[in-house]
């Protein structure tokens, strides 16, 4: 049985901008699936794949097979899967995102815990 869990955003490193995405976690046994969901109008950069850096040094990369026509952005929310032991339920999500109505992408580093 899988269940969705809210992710607590602990901090943001972005030049005074709100975070234009959220992280969703789906648990199912020892593995979990994380999904980056862009805010309305925002686009997640597919050329610089987002990553979750866990406190133990593990890095999980987000990806999706569906991209925009120019292959620059994800057409679907990118996901990553991995073994997520209890002690690894904390980390930093790094993503390059073009906020709504902006033509450039910004880098975001968001500390998360779930």
N, CA, C and O atoms as CSV, one atom per row, in Angstrom:
chain,resi,resn,atom,element,x,y,z
A,1,UNK,N,N,0.838,-1.176,0.000
A,1,UNK,CA,C,0.000,0.000,0.000
A,1,UNK,C,C,0.886,1.243,0.000
A,1,UNK,O,O,1.805,1.357,0.811
A,2,UNK,N,N,0.610,2.153,-0.894
A,2,UNK,CA,C,1.375,3.391,-0.990
A,2,UNK,C,C,0.565,4.518,-0.371
A,2,UNK,O,O,-0.664,4.537,-0.430
A,3,UNK,N,N,1.290,5.455,0.224
A,3,UNK,CA,C,0.596,6.621,0.785
A,3,UNK,C,C,1.454,7.849,0.568
A,3,UNK,O,O,2.683,7.780,0.606
A,4,UNK,N,N,0.800,8.965,0.341
A,4,UNK,CA,C,1.500,10.228,0.129
A,4,UNK,C,C,1.764,10.873,1.477
A,4,UNK,O,O,0.935,10.810,2.385
A,5,UNK,N,N,2.924,11.492,1.596
A,5,UNK,CA,C,3.315,12.167,2.822
A,5,UNK,C,C,3.721,13.585,2.472
A,5,UNK,O,O,4.421,13.812,1.485
A,6,UNK,N,N,3.290,14.519,3.264
A,6,UNK,CA,C,3.689,15.911,3.048
A,6,UNK,C,C,5.152,16.077,3.405
A,6,UNK,O,O,5.662,15.408,4.304
A,7,UNK,N,N,5.813,16.956,2.707
A,7,UNK,CA,C,7.224,17.226,2.955
A,7,UNK,C,C,7.326,18.589,3.627
A,7,UNK,O,O,6.736,19.566,3.166
A,8,UNK,N,N,8.067,18.641,4.702
A,8,UNK,CA,C,8.261,19.883,5.435
A,8,UNK,C,C,9.459,20.602,4.847
A,8,UNK,O,O,10.562,20.056,4.816
A,9,UNK,N,N,9.250,21.815,4.382
A,9,UNK,CA,C,10.342,22.622,3.855
A,9,UNK,C,C,10.987,23.322,5.035
A,9,UNK,O,O,10.343,24.101,5.738
A,10,UNK,N,N,12.275,23.036,5.249
A,10,UNK,CA,C,12.978,23.590,6.399
A,10,UNK,C,C,13.658,24.911,6.094
A,10,UNK,O,O,13.809,25.746,6.985
A,11,UNK,N,N,14.063,25.112,4.875
A,11,UNK,CA,C,14.751,26.351,4.549
A,11,UNK,C,C,14.934,26.482,3.062
A,11,UNK,O,O,14.835,25.499,2.328
A,12,UNK,N,N,15.200,27.687,2.612
A,12,UNK,CA,C,15.348,27.961,1.197
A,12,UNK,C,C,16.574,28.820,0.988
A,12,UNK,O,O,16.797,29.782,1.723
A,13,UNK,N,N,17.376,28.476,-0.021
A,13,UNK,CA,C,18.494,29.313,-0.403
A,13,UNK,C,C,18.197,29.790,-1.811
A,13,UNK,O,O,18.556,29.125,-2.783
A,14,UNK,N,N,17.561,30.906,-1.925
A,14,UNK,CA,C,17.236,31.524,-3.215
A,14,UNK,C,C,17.063,33.000,-2.927
A,14,UNK,O,O,16.425,33.378,-1.944
A,15,UNK,N,N,17.609,33.804,-3.752
A,15,UNK,CA,C,17.667,35.245,-3.519
A,15,UNK,C,C,16.285,35.858,-3.291
A,15,UNK,O,O,15.723,36.481,-4.192
A,16,UNK,N,N,15.754,35.685,-2.123
A,16,UNK,CA,C,14.487,36.307,-1.699
A,16,UNK,C,C,13.312,35.969,-2.609
A,16,UNK,O,O,12.421,36.798,-2.793
A,17,UNK,N,N,13.296,34.783,-3.173
A,17,UNK,CA,C,12.192,34.373,-4.029
A,17,UNK,C,C,11.488,33.197,-3.374
A,17,UNK,O,O,12.116,32.383,-2.698
A,18,UNK,N,N,10.176,33.113,-3.580
A,18,UNK,CA,C,9.467,31.949,-3.061
A,18,UNK,C,C,9.824,30.748,-3.934
A,18,UNK,O,O,10.244,30.917,-5.078
A,19,UNK,N,N,9.664,29.570,-3.414
A,19,UNK,CA,C,10.028,28.349,-4.126
A,19,UNK,C,C,8.895,27.987,-5.092
A,19,UNK,O,O,7.760,27.787,-4.661
A,20,UNK,N,N,9.197,27.901,-6.404
A,20,UNK,CA,C,8.141,27.636,-7.393
A,20,UNK,C,C,7.887,26.145,-7.638
A,20,UNK,O,O,7.452,25.765,-8.725
A,21,UNK,N,N,8.150,25.307,-6.650
A,21,UNK,CA,C,7.837,23.885,-6.762
A,21,UNK,C,C,7.625,23.328,-5.367
A,21,UNK,O,O,7.988,23.944,-4.365
A,22,UNK,N,N,7.024,22.137,-5.329
A,22,UNK,CA,C,6.872,21.427,-4.057
A,22,UNK,C,C,7.352,19.998,-4.266
A,22,UNK,O,O,7.420,19.509,-5.393
A,23,UNK,N,N,7.681,19.344,-3.170
A,23,UNK,CA,C,8.150,17.964,-3.203
A,23,UNK,C,C,7.074,17.097,-2.584
A,23,UNK,O,O,6.603,17.376,-1.482
A,24,UNK,N,N,6.687,16.053,-3.286
A,24,UNK,CA,C,5.726,15.085,-2.757
A,24,UNK,C,C,6.449,13.757,-2.570
A,24,UNK,O,O,7.273,13.364,-3.396
A,25,UNK,N,N,6.133,13.073,-1.479
A,25,UNK,CA,C,6.758,11.785,-1.175
A,25,UNK,C,C,5.677,10.729,-1.098
A,25,UNK,O,O,4.643,10.930,-0.461
A,26,UNK,N,N,5.921,9.595,-1.754
A,26,UNK,CA,C,5.008,8.467,-1.706
A,26,UNK,C,C,5.783,7.287,-1.119
A,26,UNK,O,O,6.772,6.845,-1.704
A,27,UNK,N,N,5.346,6.779,0.022
A,27,UNK,CA,C,6.017,5.653,0.675
A,27,UNK,C,C,5.361,4.352,0.261
A,27,UNK,O,O,4.145,4.283,0.083
A,28,UNK,N,N,6.167,3.336,0.112
A,28,UNK,CA,C,5.666,2.002,-0.209
A,28,UNK,C,C,6.703,0.978,0.200
A,28,UNK,O,O,7.498,0.543,-0.633
A,29,UNK,N,N,6.713,0.585,1.452
A,29,UNK,CA,C,7.729,-0.339,1.942
A,29,UNK,C,C,9.038,0.393,2.184
A,29,UNK,O,O,9.029,1.553,2.598
A,30,UNK,N,N,10.176,-0.271,1.931
A,30,UNK,CA,C,11.475,0.346,2.213
A,30,UNK,C,C,11.871,1.404,1.189
A,30,UNK,O,O,12.771,2.205,1.442
A,31,UNK,N,N,11.212,1.416,0.045
A,31,UNK,CA,C,11.532,2.406,-0.992
A,31,UNK,C,C,10.494,3.514,-0.982
A,31,UNK,O,O,9.374,3.341,-0.503
A,32,UNK,N,N,10.888,4.634,-1.513
A,32,UNK,CA,C,9.974,5.756,-1.614
A,32,UNK,C,C,10.136,6.409,-2.973
A,32,UNK,O,O,11.172,6.270,-3.622
A,33,UNK,N,N,9.121,7.111,-3.390
A,33,UNK,CA,C,9.151,7.855,-4.649
A,33,UNK,C,C,8.902,9.319,-4.324
A,33,UNK,O,O,7.948,9.664,-3.627
A,34,UNK,N,N,9.774,10.171,-4.841
A,34,UNK,CA,C,9.626,11.608,-4.648
A,34,UNK,C,C,9.321,12.242,-5.990
A,34,UNK,O,O,9.845,11.821,-7.022
A,35,UNK,N,N,8.476,13.248,-5.971
A,35,UNK,CA,C,8.040,13.930,-7.182
A,35,UNK,C,C,8.172,15.433,-6.979
A,35,UNK,O,O,7.761,15.963,-5.946
A,36,UNK,N,N,8.747,16.122,-7.970
A,36,UNK,CA,C,8.805,17.586,-7.952
A,36,UNK,C,C,7.635,18.109,-8.758
A,36,UNK,O,O,7.498,17.795,-9.941
A,37,UNK,N,N,6.800,18.898,-8.128
A,37,UNK,CA,C,5.623,19.442,-8.793
A,37,UNK,C,C,5.803,20.952,-8.903
A,37,UNK,O,O,5.912,21.653,-7.896
A,38,UNK,N,N,5.833,21.441,-10.143
A,38,UNK,CA,C,6.031,22.874,-10.379
A,38,UNK,C,C,4.778,23.658,-9.998
A,38,UNK,O,O,3.658,23.170,-10.141
A,39,UNK,N,N,4.985,24.871,-9.516
A,39,UNK,CA,C,3.875,25.784,-9.251
A,39,UNK,C,C,3.227,26.142,-10.587
A,39,UNK,O,O,3.878,26.030,-11.626
A,40,UNK,N,N,1.976,26.564,-10.589
A,40,UNK,CA,C,1.330,26.927,-11.845
A,40,UNK,C,C,2.171,27.945,-12.631
A,40,UNK,O,O,2.572,28.983,-12.105
A,41,UNK,N,N,2.421,27.618,-13.895
A,41,UNK,CA,C,3.179,28.509,-14.766
A,41,UNK,C,C,4.690,28.354,-14.675
A,41,UNK,O,O,5.404,28.866,-15.538
A,42,UNK,N,N,5.197,27.673,-13.668
A,42,UNK,CA,C,6.649,27.483,-13.517
A,42,UNK,C,C,7.082,26.277,-14.343
A,42,UNK,O,O,6.284,25.377,-14.608
A,43,UNK,N,N,8.362,26.264,-14.750
A,43,UNK,CA,C,8.907,25.163,-15.543
A,43,UNK,C,C,10.188,24.666,-14.893
A,43,UNK,O,O,11.072,25.457,-14.563
A,44,UNK,N,N,10.288,23.353,-14.710
A,44,UNK,CA,C,11.482,22.745,-14.120
A,44,UNK,C,C,12.455,22.415,-15.247
A,44,UNK,O,O,12.096,21.735,-16.208
A,45,UNK,N,N,13.679,22.897,-15.122
A,45,UNK,CA,C,14.719,22.741,-16.128
A,45,UNK,C,C,15.146,21.275,-16.235
A,45,UNK,O,O,15.570,20.670,-15.250
A,46,UNK,N,N,15.029,20.708,-17.445
A,46,UNK,CA,C,15.403,19.305,-17.667
A,46,UNK,C,C,16.859,19.163,-18.085
A,46,UNK,O,O,17.401,18.058,-18.056
A,47,UNK,N,N,17.493,20.248,-18.468
A,47,UNK,CA,C,18.891,20.178,-18.898
A,47,UNK,C,C,19.847,20.123,-17.706
A,47,UNK,O,O,20.992,19.691,-17.838
A,48,UNK,N,N,19.373,20.558,-16.562
A,48,UNK,CA,C,20.126,20.462,-15.316
A,48,UNK,C,C,19.237,19.674,-14.357
A,48,UNK,O,O,18.443,20.251,-13.615
A,49,UNK,N,N,19.379,18.363,-14.382
A,49,UNK,CA,C,18.459,17.488,-13.646
A,49,UNK,C,C,18.441,17.809,-12.151
A,49,UNK,O,O,19.494,17.917,-11.522
A,50,UNK,N,N,17.241,17.960,-11.586
A,50,UNK,CA,C,17.130,18.185,-10.137
A,50,UNK,C,C,17.681,16.992,-9.373
A,50,UNK,O,O,17.725,15.876,-9.892
A,51,UNK,N,N,18.100,17.236,-8.134
A,51,UNK,CA,C,18.677,16.175,-7.311
A,51,UNK,C,C,18.248,16.324,-5.859
A,51,UNK,O,O,18.007,17.429,-5.374
A,52,UNK,N,N,18.159,15.188,-5.179
A,52,UNK,CA,C,17.950,15.151,-3.737
A,52,UNK,C,C,19.245,14.659,-3.133
A,52,UNK,O,O,19.682,13.544,-3.419
A,53,UNK,N,N,19.864,15.474,-2.303
A,53,UNK,CA,C,21.095,15.101,-1.606
A,53,UNK,C,C,20.723,14.724,-0.182
A,53,UNK,O,O,20.309,15.573,0.607
A,54,UNK,N,N,20.874,13.434,0.143
A,54,UNK,CA,C,20.543,12.957,1.481
A,54,UNK,C,C,21.704,13.218,2.438
A,54,UNK,O,O,22.838,13.426,2.007
A,55,UNK,N,N,21.417,13.206,3.722
A,55,UNK,CA,C,22.436,13.516,4.727
A,55,UNK,C,C,23.564,12.497,4.763
A,55,UNK,O,O,24.653,12.805,5.248
A,56,UNK,N,N,23.323,11.271,4.254
A,56,UNK,CA,C,24.387,10.259,4.243
A,56,UNK,C,C,25.280,10.373,3.009
A,56,UNK,O,O,26.176,9.550,2.822
A,57,UNK,N,N,25.048,11.385,2.163
A,57,UNK,CA,C,25.861,11.598,0.973
A,57,UNK,C,C,25.263,11.021,-0.301
A,57,UNK,O,O,25.775,11.280,-1.390
A,58,UNK,N,N,24.201,10.252,-0.191
A,58,UNK,CA,C,23.531,9.694,-1.362
A,58,UNK,C,C,22.881,10.816,-2.166
A,58,UNK,O,O,22.293,11.737,-1.599
A,59,UNK,N,N,22.993,10.732,-3.487
A,59,UNK,CA,C,22.352,11.705,-4.376
A,59,UNK,C,C,21.389,10.951,-5.282
A,59,UNK,O,O,21.786,10.025,-5.989
A,60,UNK,N,N,20.120,11.351,-5.257
A,60,UNK,CA,C,19.092,10.773,-6.121
A,60,UNK,C,C,18.697,11.833,-7.148
A,60,UNK,O,O,18.314,12.940,-6.770
A,61,UNK,N,N,18.785,11.511,-8.444
A,61,UNK,CA,C,18.444,12.443,-9.521
A,61,UNK,C,C,16.988,12.264,-9.941
A,61,UNK,O,O,16.496,11.142,-10.062
A,62,UNK,N,N,16.313,13.378,-10.159
A,62,UNK,CA,C,14.937,13.376,-10.649
A,62,UNK,C,C,14.962,13.343,-12.174
A,62,UNK,O,O,15.870,13.893,-12.798
A,63,UNK,N,N,13.957,12.690,-12.776
A,63,UNK,CA,C,13.855,12.668,-14.227
A,63,UNK,C,C,12.436,12.294,-14.630
A,63,UNK,O,O,11.650,11.809,-13.815
A,64,UNK,N,N,12.124,12.524,-15.891
A,64,UNK,CA,C,10.843,12.152,-16.475
A,64,UNK,C,C,11.060,11.914,-17.963
A,64,UNK,O,O,11.827,12.643,-18.592
A,65,UNK,N,N,10.407,10.916,-18.538
A,65,UNK,CA,C,10.573,10.674,-19.972
A,65,UNK,C,C,9.875,11.714,-20.844
A,65,UNK,O,O,10.196,11.845,-22.026
A,66,UNK,N,N,8.938,12.443,-20.283
A,66,UNK,CA,C,8.192,13.438,-21.071
A,66,UNK,C,C,8.802,14.826,-20.890
A,66,UNK,O,O,8.817,15.383,-19.792
A,67,UNK,N,N,9.304,15.368,-22.001
A,67,UNK,CA,C,9.913,16.699,-22.017
A,67,UNK,C,C,9.147,17.595,-22.973
A,67,UNK,O,O,8.361,17.112,-23.788
A,68,UNK,N,N,9.373,18.899,-22.876
A,68,UNK,CA,C,8.784,19.825,-23.833
A,68,UNK,C,C,9.425,19.591,-25.201
A,68,UNK,O,O,10.435,18.894,-25.294
A,69,UNK,N,N,8.858,20.158,-26.251
A,69,UNK,CA,C,9.340,19.946,-27.621
A,69,UNK,C,C,10.812,20.311,-27.787
A,69,UNK,O,O,11.517,19.680,-28.574
A,70,UNK,N,N,11.280,21.314,-27.062
A,70,UNK,CA,C,12.690,21.722,-27.174
A,70,UNK,C,C,13.596,20.972,-26.194
A,70,UNK,O,O,14.791,21.260,-26.120
A,71,UNK,N,N,13.053,20.030,-25.456
A,71,UNK,CA,C,13.780,19.209,-24.474
A,71,UNK,C,C,14.397,20.019,-23.335
A,71,UNK,O,O,15.296,19.534,-22.648
A,72,UNK,N,N,13.930,21.225,-23.133
A,72,UNK,CA,C,14.503,22.087,-22.102
A,72,UNK,C,C,13.812,21.931,-20.750
A,72,UNK,O,O,14.431,22.178,-19.715
A,73,UNK,N,N,12.544,21.529,-20.738
A,73,UNK,CA,C,11.775,21.479,-19.497
A,73,UNK,C,C,11.013,20.159,-19.413
A,73,UNK,O,O,10.767,19.500,-20.424
A,74,UNK,N,N,10.650,19.792,-18.196
A,74,UNK,CA,C,9.848,18.589,-17.994
A,74,UNK,C,C,8.389,18.873,-18.326
A,74,UNK,O,O,7.830,19.878,-17.887
A,75,UNK,N,N,7.773,17.983,-19.105
A,75,UNK,CA,C,6.347,18.094,-19.411
A,75,UNK,C,C,5.511,17.441,-18.307
A,75,UNK,O,O,4.356,17.810,-18.096
A,76,UNK,N,N,6.103,16.471,-17.607
A,76,UNK,CA,C,5.485,15.836,-16.441
A,76,UNK,C,C,6.394,16.073,-15.244
A,76,UNK,O,O,7.580,16.367,-15.395
A,77,UNK,N,N,5.830,15.943,-14.074
A,77,UNK,CA,C,6.628,16.115,-12.860
A,77,UNK,C,C,7.739,15.072,-12.817
A,77,UNK,O,O,7.455,13.878,-12.910
A,78,UNK,N,N,9.007,15.491,-12.676
A,78,UNK,CA,C,10.095,14.523,-12.577
A,78,UNK,C,C,10.040,13.790,-11.242
A,78,UNK,O,O,9.628,14.352,-10.227
A,79,UNK,N,N,10.462,12.529,-11.257
A,79,UNK,CA,C,10.429,11.703,-10.052
A,79,UNK,C,C,11.784,11.044,-9.829
A,79,UNK,O,O,12.626,10.990,-10.726
A,80,UNK,N,N,11.971,10.549,-8.625
A,80,UNK,CA,C,13.114,9.712,-8.298
A,80,UNK,C,C,12.644,8.678,-7.296
A,80,UNK,O,O,11.708,8.917,-6.532
A,81,UNK,N,N,13.294,7.537,-7.304
A,81,UNK,CA,C,12.954,6.467,-6.371
A,81,UNK,C,C,14.212,5.965,-5.705
A,81,UNK,O,O,15.303,6.035,-6.273
A,82,UNK,N,N,14.055,5.464,-4.506
A,82,UNK,CA,C,15.198,4.884,-3.832
A,82,UNK,C,C,14.824,4.367,-2.465
A,82,UNK,O,O,13.742,4.640,-1.945
A,83,UNK,N,N,15.744,3.614,-1.897
A,83,UNK,CA,C,15.564,3.137,-0.533
A,83,UNK,C,C,15.689,4.349,0.376
A,83,UNK,O,O,16.694,5.060,0.341
A,84,UNK,N,N,14.692,4.576,1.167
A,84,UNK,CA,C,14.669,5.735,2.049
A,84,UNK,C,C,14.526,5.295,3.496
A,84,UNK,O,O,13.438,5.381,4.067
A,85,UNK,N,N,15.624,4.820,4.099
A,85,UNK,CA,C,15.542,4.425,5.505
A,85,UNK,C,C,15.206,5.634,6.366
A,85,UNK,O,O,15.426,6.777,5.963
A,86,UNK,N,N,14.676,5.375,7.543
A,86,UNK,CA,C,14.217,6.458,8.434
A,86,UNK,C,C,15.267,7.534,8.627
A,86,UNK,O,O,14.938,8.720,8.647
A,87,UNK,N,N,16.539,7.137,8.772
A,87,UNK,CA,C,17.590,8.136,9.017
A,87,UNK,C,C,17.885,8.988,7.784
A,87,UNK,O,O,18.581,9.998,7.886
A,88,UNK,N,N,17.359,8.589,6.612
A,88,UNK,CA,C,17.600,9.349,5.383
A,88,UNK,C,C,16.424,10.243,5.025
A,88,UNK,O,O,16.341,10.717,3.892
A,89,UNK,N,N,15.524,10.484,5.947
A,89,UNK,CA,C,14.348,11.289,5.660
A,89,UNK,C,C,14.603,12.780,5.840
A,89,UNK,O,O,13.775,13.517,6.375
A,90,UNK,N,N,15.752,13.190,5.384
A,90,UNK,CA,C,16.134,14.596,5.466
A,90,UNK,C,C,17.182,14.816,4.391
A,90,UNK,O,O,18.023,13.951,4.144
A,91,UNK,N,N,17.131,15.965,3.759
A,91,UNK,CA,C,18.114,16.258,2.720
A,91,UNK,C,C,17.882,17.619,2.099
A,91,UNK,O,O,17.147,18.447,2.639
A,92,UNK,N,N,18.513,17.841,0.961
A,92,UNK,CA,C,18.399,19.102,0.233
A,92,UNK,C,C,18.010,18.779,-1.205
A,92,UNK,O,O,18.664,17.971,-1.863
A,93,UNK,N,N,16.953,19.407,-1.686
A,93,UNK,CA,C,16.558,19.294,-3.081
A,93,UNK,C,C,17.146,20.495,-3.813
A,93,UNK,O,O,16.925,21.645,-3.434
A,94,UNK,N,N,17.898,20.202,-4.866
A,94,UNK,CA,C,18.479,21.256,-5.709
A,94,UNK,C,C,17.823,21.164,-7.084
A,94,UNK,O,O,17.802,20.103,-7.707
A,95,UNK,N,N,17.288,22.297,-7.544
A,95,UNK,CA,C,16.606,22.314,-8.838
A,95,UNK,C,C,16.760,23.677,-9.489
A,95,UNK,O,O,16.864,24.701,-8.813
A,96,UNK,N,N,16.774,23.668,-10.803
A,96,UNK,CA,C,16.784,24.884,-11.601
A,96,UNK,C,C,15.373,25.045,-12.160
A,96,UNK,O,O,14.884,24.179,-12.885
A,97,UNK,N,N,14.728,26.150,-11.822
A,97,UNK,CA,C,13.322,26.340,-12.179
A,97,UNK,C,C,13.122,27.741,-12.735
A,97,UNK,O,O,13.673,28.715,-12.222
A,98,UNK,N,N,12.320,27.825,-13.799
A,98,UNK,CA,C,11.928,29.126,-14.351
A,98,UNK,C,C,10.577,29.481,-13.736
A,98,UNK,O,O,9.557,28.895,-14.098
A,99,UNK,N,N,10.564,30.439,-12.808
A,99,UNK,CA,C,9.299,30.828,-12.200
A,99,UNK,C,C,8.328,31.394,-13.236
A,99,UNK,O,O,8.733,31.793,-14.328
A,100,UNK,N,N,7.083,31.423,-12.891
A,100,UNK,CA,C,6.031,31.932,-13.758
A,100,UNK,C,C,6.401,33.309,-14.295
A,100,UNK,O,O,6.849,34.183,-13.553
A,101,UNK,N,N,6.208,33.481,-15.582
A,101,UNK,CA,C,6.407,34.750,-16.282
A,101,UNK,C,C,7.848,35.254,-16.254
A,101,UNK,O,O,8.088,36.436,-16.504
A,102,UNK,N,N,8.813,34.376,-15.954
A,102,UNK,CA,C,10.221,34.749,-16.022
A,102,UNK,C,C,10.880,33.948,-17.128
A,102,UNK,O,O,10.550,32.780,-17.332
A,103,UNK,N,N,11.807,34.565,-17.843
A,103,UNK,CA,C,12.455,33.897,-18.976
A,103,UNK,C,C,13.759,33.215,-18.598
A,103,UNK,O,O,14.362,32.529,-19.423
A,104,UNK,N,N,14.197,33.395,-17.370
A,104,UNK,CA,C,15.426,32.734,-16.929
A,104,UNK,C,C,15.104,31.791,-15.770
A,104,UNK,O,O,14.164,32.003,-15.005
A,105,UNK,N,N,15.908,30.759,-15.673
A,105,UNK,CA,C,15.745,29.821,-14.558
A,105,UNK,C,C,16.619,30.266,-13.398
A,105,UNK,O,O,17.678,30.864,-13.587
A,106,UNK,N,N,16.163,29.968,-12.216
A,106,UNK,CA,C,16.911,30.250,-10.990
A,106,UNK,C,C,17.235,28.927,-10.318
A,106,UNK,O,O,16.495,27.951,-10.441
A,107,UNK,N,N,18.347,28.912,-9.612
A,107,UNK,CA,C,18.724,27.723,-8.855
A,107,UNK,C,C,18.151,27.814,-7.452
A,107,UNK,O,O,18.241,28.849,-6.793
A,108,UNK,N,N,17.562,26.716,-7.010
A,108,UNK,CA,C,16.974,26.640,-5.678
A,108,UNK,C,C,17.587,25.474,-4.925
A,108,UNK,O,O,17.815,24.407,-5.496
A,109,UNK,N,N,17.848,25.677,-3.664
A,109,UNK,CA,C,18.303,24.617,-2.763
A,109,UNK,C,C,17.349,24.654,-1.579
A,109,UNK,O,O,17.328,25.624,-0.820
A,110,UNK,N,N,16.563,23.601,-1.424
A,110,UNK,CA,C,15.530,23.566,-0.399
A,110,UNK,C,C,15.788,22.406,0.548
A,110,UNK,O,O,15.810,21.250,0.125
A,111,UNK,N,N,15.982,22.705,1.819
A,111,UNK,CA,C,16.132,21.662,2.830
A,111,UNK,C,C,14.748,21.082,3.126
A,111,UNK,O,O,13.788,21.813,3.369
A,112,UNK,N,N,14.672,19.755,3.099
A,112,UNK,CA,C,13.384,19.085,3.320
A,112,UNK,C,C,13.530,17.983,4.363
A,112,UNK,O,O,14.614,17.446,4.590
A,113,UNK,N,N,12.403,17.669,4.988
A,113,UNK,CA,C,12.322,16.560,5.958
A,113,UNK,C,C,10.936,15.954,5.818
A,113,UNK,O,O,9.947,16.673,5.680
A,114,UNK,N,N,10.867,14.626,5.855
A,114,UNK,CA,C,9.562,13.967,5.765
A,114,UNK,C,C,9.504,12.782,6.674
A,114,UNK,O,O,8.481,12.100,6.734
